[in-house]
Amino acid sequence: MKNTSEELDLQQKMAEAERARQLLKDPMIVAALDDMRETVYTNIRTSNFRQKEEREYLYLQLRAIDEFERKFKLRIQDGKMAESRLAEMKRKIQRVVNLR
């Protein structure tokens, strides 16, 4: 069976999802994200009442950390959908082959 452009695209998405999954489970990345969050939370807790701008900046840092992680989770979700789509395509092909 020759791979179509759609199949290749789905396989690429699956490969990217696997890489994203590996990265999000990498102990160094997990530790770095945890450390970054902990530093920001510590800075928020220890900030002075009058340091409104600093707390707003720290909040934006938390959002950036979360967004970074979310991008990887979206890749993983895309990979799951691609895997389902590819399996569906293969089932349809198999049904056509079986009809012959």
C-alpha positions as CSV (number, residue, x, y, z in Angstrom):
1,M,0.0,0.0,0.0
2,K,1.4,3.4,-1.0
3,N,1.3,6.1,1.6
4,T,-0.8,9.1,0.6
5,S,0.0,12.7,1.5
6,E,-2.7,12.5,4.2
7,E,-1.2,9.3,5.7
8,L,2.3,10.9,5.7
9,D,0.9,14.0,7.5
10,L,-0.9,11.8,10.1
11,Q,2.3,9.8,10.7
12,Q,4.2,13.1,11.1
13,K,1.7,14.3,13.7
14,M,2.0,11.0,15.5
15,A,5.8,11.3,15.6
16,E,5.6,14.9,16.8
17,A,3.1,13.8,19.5
18,E,5.5,11.0,20.7
19,R,8.4,13.5,20.9
20,A,6.2,16.0,22.8
21,R,5.2,13.1,25.2
22,Q,8.9,12.2,25.7
23,L,9.8,15.8,26.4
24,L,7.0,16.4,28.9
25,K,8.2,13.2,30.8
26,D,11.9,14.1,30.6
27,P,13.1,14.5,34.2
28,M,15.2,17.6,33.4
29,I,12.3,19.4,31.8
30,V,9.8,18.4,34.5
31,A,12.3,19.6,37.1
32,A,12.9,22.9,35.2
33,L,9.2,23.6,34.9
34,D,8.6,22.8,38.6
35,D,11.6,25.0,39.6
36,M,10.3,27.8,37.5
37,R,6.8,27.6,39.0
38,E,8.1,27.4,42.5
39,T,10.4,30.4,42.0
40,V,7.5,32.5,40.7
41,Y,5.2,31.4,43.5
42,T,7.8,32.1,46.1
43,N,8.3,35.6,44.6
44,I,4.6,36.2,44.7
45,R,4.3,35.1,48.3
46,T,7.2,37.2,49.4
47,S,6.3,40.3,47.4
48,N,5.4,43.5,49.3
49,F,1.8,44.8,49.2
50,R,2.9,47.7,47.1
51,Q,4.7,45.6,44.4
52,K,1.7,45.3,42.2
53,E,3.6,45.6,38.9
54,E,6.1,42.9,40.0
55,R,3.2,40.5,40.9
56,E,1.6,41.2,37.5
57,Y,4.9,40.4,35.8
58,L,5.2,37.2,37.9
59,Y,1.6,36.2,36.9
60,L,2.6,36.6,33.2
61,Q,5.6,34.4,33.8
62,L,3.3,31.7,35.2
63,R,1.0,32.1,32.2
64,A,4.1,31.7,29.9
65,I,5.1,28.5,31.7
66,D,1.6,27.1,31.4
67,E,1.4,28.1,27.7
68,F,4.7,26.4,27.0
69,E,3.4,23.2,28.6
70,R,0.0,23.5,26.9
71,K,1.6,23.6,23.4
72,F,3.2,20.2,24.0
73,K,-0.1,18.8,25.3
74,L,-1.9,20.0,22.2
75,R,0.7,18.2,20.1
76,I,0.0,15.1,22.0
77,Q,-3.8,15.5,21.5
78,D,-3.2,16.1,17.8
79,G,-1.2,12.9,17.6
80,K,-4.0,10.9,19.3
81,M,-6.5,12.3,16.7
82,A,-4.1,11.5,13.9
83,E,-3.7,8.0,15.2
84,S,-7.5,7.5,15.2
85,R,-7.8,8.9,11.7
86,L,-5.1,6.7,10.4
87,A,-6.6,3.6,12.0
88,E,-10.0,4.6,10.4
89,M,-8.4,5.0,7.0
90,K,-6.7,1.6,7.3
91,R,-10.0,-0.1,8.3
92,K,-11.7,1.4,5.3
93,I,-8.9,0.2,3.0
94,Q,-9.1,-3.3,4.5
95,R,-12.9,-3.4,4.0
96,V,-12.4,-2.5,0.3
97,V,-9.6,-5.2,0.0
98,N,-11.9,-7.8,1.6
99,L,-14.7,-7.0,-0.9
100,R,-12.5,-8.1,-3.8
